[in-house]
Amino acid sequence: MTSKSSPDQERYDWAKQQVELLHGFYGHLLVFVLVNIGLLVYNLATSPDNLWFIYTFVGWGIGLIAHGLYVMSAGRFLGPAWSERKIRETMERETRRMH
């Protein structure tokens, strides 16, 4: 038996998903900071004339920025309004196909 969940439950599920995305980003940010501090310290201790840690910092930083942009935009592009619109579009396409 299928039943449609209430609007409150849908909002709760969406908010929970957003919090999980944000939680994942904060975890990523924490690991990024800690690892890069460690790499900086190691780099300065072993070869201060060659700052190689910057390559890891920049490369991983690009990935971190991409992750942040995804998390910040997920509500607009993947939220309930987007889902509802896609469901309606799919249903309309199927109705046209059947006629």
BABAMAR-687876 format. One line per field, with one value per residue (C-alpha): residue number from 1; x negated, y negated, z; residue in one letter. Coordinates in steps of 0.001 Angstrom, whole numbers, plus 524288, in hexadecimal, padded with zeros to 5 digits. Each point is the difference from the previous one (the first is absolute). Layout:
! residues N
num [NUM|...];
u [X|...];
v [Y|...];
w [Z|...];
residuo [A|...];
! end
This chain:
! residues 99
num [1|2|3|4|5|6|7|8|9|10|11|12|13|14|15|16|17|18|19|20|21|22|23|24|25|26|27|28|29|30|31|32|33|34|35|36|37|38|39|40|41|42|43|44|45|46|47|48|49|50|51|52|53|54|55|56|57|58|59|60|61|62|63|64|65|66|67|68|69|70|71|72|73|74|75|76|77|78|79|80|81|82|83|84|85|86|87|88|89|90|91|92|93|94|95|96|97|98|99];
u [80000|7FA61|803A2|7FB55|7F888|804B3|7FA43|7F9DD|7F94B|7FB3C|7FA56|7F9B5|7F9F9|7FAE9|7FA58|7F9A6|7F9C0|7FAD0|7FA35|7F97E|7FA0F|7FB13|7FAAE|7F86B|7FA6B|7FBAF|7F959|7F90C|7FBE8|7FAB4|7F7DE|7FB30|7FB5D|7F997|7F911|7FB24|7FAE2|7F8CA|7FA9B|7FBBD|7F8DD|7F99B|7FC4B|7F9E2|7F8B3|7FA67|7FE56|80332|7FA1D|809A8|80E35|805E7|80B9E|80658|80335|807FE|80632|8043E|80461|807B2|804F0|8063A|806FC|80444|80576|8076A|80580|80432|806A3|8074E|804A5|80427|8074F|80636|80BE6|80313|7FD45|8030E|809FF|80E7C|80433|7F689|804AE|80E3F|7FD5B|7F8B2|80AED|80A19|7F786|7FE2E|80E7F|8037C|7F622|805A5|80DE9|7FC14|7F939|80C2D|808E8];
v [80000|7F305|7F376|7F26F|7FA21|7F37E|7F2D7|7FF06|80D2A|7FC12|7F352|80773|809F5|7F523|7F87D|80C71|80249|7F207|801A4|80CBB|7F935|7F500|809AF|806CA|7F310|7FC21|80D2C|7FDEE|7F24E|804E3|80AAE|7F63C|7F679|80A42|80742|7F388|7FAB0|80CDE|7FF58|7F1ED|80355|80BF0|7F836|7F502|809C5|8080E|7F6D8|7F1D5|7FB34|807FC|7FD72|80C0D|8009E|7F4F1|80972|808A4|7F411|7FA21|80CCD|80480|7F21D|80037|80C8A|7FA14|7F406|808CB|807AD|7F35C|7FAEC|80CC8|7FF93|7F1BE|801FB|80D2B|7F999|7F825|80A53|80C96|7FBAC|802FF|7F5F8|805C1|80DC4|7FC3B|7F938|80BDC|80920|7F7A2|7FF5C|80EB4|8026F|7F67E|8065F|80D6C|7FB0B|7FA62|80CAF|807F6|7F789];
w [80000|7FC03|80674|7FD33|80B26|80638|7FC11|80D80|7FE39|7F27C|8055C|80B30|7F6A5|7F748|80B9B|8050C|7F2BF|7FFD9|80D96|7FBD0|7F435|8089E|809DF|7F52E|7FB69|80DB8|80183|7F30F|80433|80D05|7F9A2|7F5C3|80A6E|808B5|7F512|7F997|80CF1|801C1|7F236|80200|80C92|7F9C3|7F3EF|807FC|80895|7F4DA|7F46C|8033D|7F33C|7F7ED|803C3|7F99E|80964|7F83E|7F4DE|8090E|8063B|7F304|7F9C7|80BB6|80211|7F291|803B2|80CF5|7F91D|7F686|80B78|806B3|7F3C5|7FE81|80E1B|7FF24|7F336|8033D|8060E|7F3E0|7F5C3|80714|809FB|800F2|7F5D7|7F61A|80311|7FE89|7F304|7FACA|8045B|7F8F4|7F3BE|80007|801E0|7F50D|7F6E4|80308|7FDC5|7F2B6|7FC68|80313|7F770];
residuo [M|T|S|K|S|S|P|D|Q|E|R|Y|D|W|A|K|Q|Q|V|E|L|L|H|G|F|Y|G|H|L|L|V|F|V|L|V|N|I|G|L|L|V|Y|N|L|A|T|S|P|D|N|L|W|F|I|Y|T|F|V|G|W|G|I|G|L|I|A|H|G|L|Y|V|M|S|A|G|R|F|L|G|P|A|W|S|E|R|K|I|R|E|T|M|E|R|E|T|R|R|M|H];
! end
